[in-house]
Amino acid sequence: MTQPTLSFANRLPTHSVTIGYLFWLIGGIFGAHRFYYGKRVSGVIWLCTLGVLGVGWLLDLLWIPSMAEEANQRYVHGPVDYSVAWLLQTYLGVFGAHRFYMGKMLTGLLWLFTGGIFGIGWLYDFLTLNQQISDANSQALQIMGK
C-alpha cells in the first residue's frame, strides 16, 4: 500500500493565523508577523521603518490570512511546530530555547552561554528560522519514511 502524496489542497498547515495576529499585535510594528510568515525582506523593512510608519502595519491586519496561506504552501509540516519554535525564538531566543526545541543541542548551549552569540545569532535566526524548521521537518519525514 502506497502513501498518498500531499497536494496543495490537502497539505497540513504550518503557520497559524492566530499566532500571526498575536505577533502583529505585540511586535508587528517591528515586522514580527512578517518574519513568522517567512517574509524576510519586508520584515527587515518593517523593522527599520516601524511598519512603514505604521501604515503598512495597519494594512497587514487584512493581509495576514493570505500570508499564512502562502507560508502553509511554502514550508514543510512535521514534528517541529513553527508556532512553538517562533514563540521560543521571539521571547527566549537569546537563551537558545528554540534551538533546544528543534533538537540542536550544541548550538542551543552555545546560544545559552553567549546570549545568542551576543545577539547576532539570535537576529540571524529571525531571518532563517522557517527554513531551519522546514529542513528539520523534511529530514524527520525522510527518517520516518513518509
N, C-alpha and C positions, 0 to 999 in steps of 0.2 A: 504494500500500500504506500503510495507516494504522499508526501506532504504537500498541501495546497500552497501555492505561491501567493504572496500578498500583493495585491494591486493597490493603486492609489485609493480606490473606493473602499477597500476593507482593511487598510493599514491601521494599526493601533496608534492612538495619539501619543505624542512625545511631550508636547508643551501645552500647559493649561491656560485657558483664557482667564480663569480666576486669578492664578498666580501672576499672569501678565498685568492684570488690573491692579493687583497689590503692588507690584514693582512700579507701575505707572503712578500710583498714588503716593508711595513712600519715597521713591527715588527717580521718578520719571523725568523730572526737570534735568537730571544728570544722565539720562538715557538708560537707566537700569532695565526697563522693559525691552528696549531695543537690543541690548546685549543679550538678554534672556532669549529673545527670538532669533539670535544669530545675525543681527543687522549691525555688524561691527563698524562700518564706515559712518553710518548715520548715528550710531551710538556715540562715537567719538565727537561727531559734530554737535550732538545734543549736550554732551559733557562740556564742551568748550564754549557753547553759546547759551547755556541754560535753557535747553529745549527750544533753540532758535527764538530766544527772548520770550518764551512761554507760549507762543502761538502754535508752534509745532507740537508742543506737549499737549495742548488742548485738542488739537486735531487728531492726535493719536488715540484719544478716547474713542473715536469712531473706527480707527484702523486696527485696533488690537485683535479683533476676531480674524481678520484676513492675515495678519502677521502670524497668528497662531496656526492657521491652516497651512500657510507656506512652510513654517517650521516643521509641522507634522509630516509634510510630504518630503522634506529635505533630510531629516535626521532619522537614525535607526532606533527603533524601540527595543528595549531589552531590560536586563536586570538592574542596570544603573538608571535610576529615575532622574530625569532632567530637573524637575522642580526641586527635589530634595537637594541635589548637588548645587543648584543655583542659590538656594536659600543658605546652604552652608558656606558657599563661596562668598556670598554678599556679606553675611554677618559674622562669620568665623574664619574667613579665608586666609587671613594673615597667620592663623594658627594651623593651617593645613587641614582643617576639618573635611573639606570637600575631597581632598586627595586621599585621606584615610578612607572615606566613604567609597571612593572608586577603587580601593584596593592598592593604591600607590603608596605603600608604607614608607619606603625610603625617602621619597620626596615629601611625604607628609611630615616625617620627622625633620627634614631639612627646613620646611616651611615653619614648623613649630618652634625650632630653636633659632631661626633667623628672622622671624617676623615676615614670613613670605619672601625670603631673601630681600629683606629691607624694603618691602613693598613693591619692588619691581616685578617679582614673580607673581604676586597677587594681581597686579594690573595686567600682566601677560595672560593670566588665566581668564580675565574678563573677556579678552579677545579670542581665546581659543577653547573655552570650556565645552561648548556644544560639540566641537569636532572631537575633543578628547573623549567625551561620553559616547558619541556615535562610534568611534573606533573601539572603545571598550565593549560596547554592546555587540558590535559586529564580531569581535573576537569570541565573546561568550557564546553567541549564537553558533559560530563555527564549531566550537568545542562541544556544544550540546547537539550538533548535527542537524541544525534547522536551517 
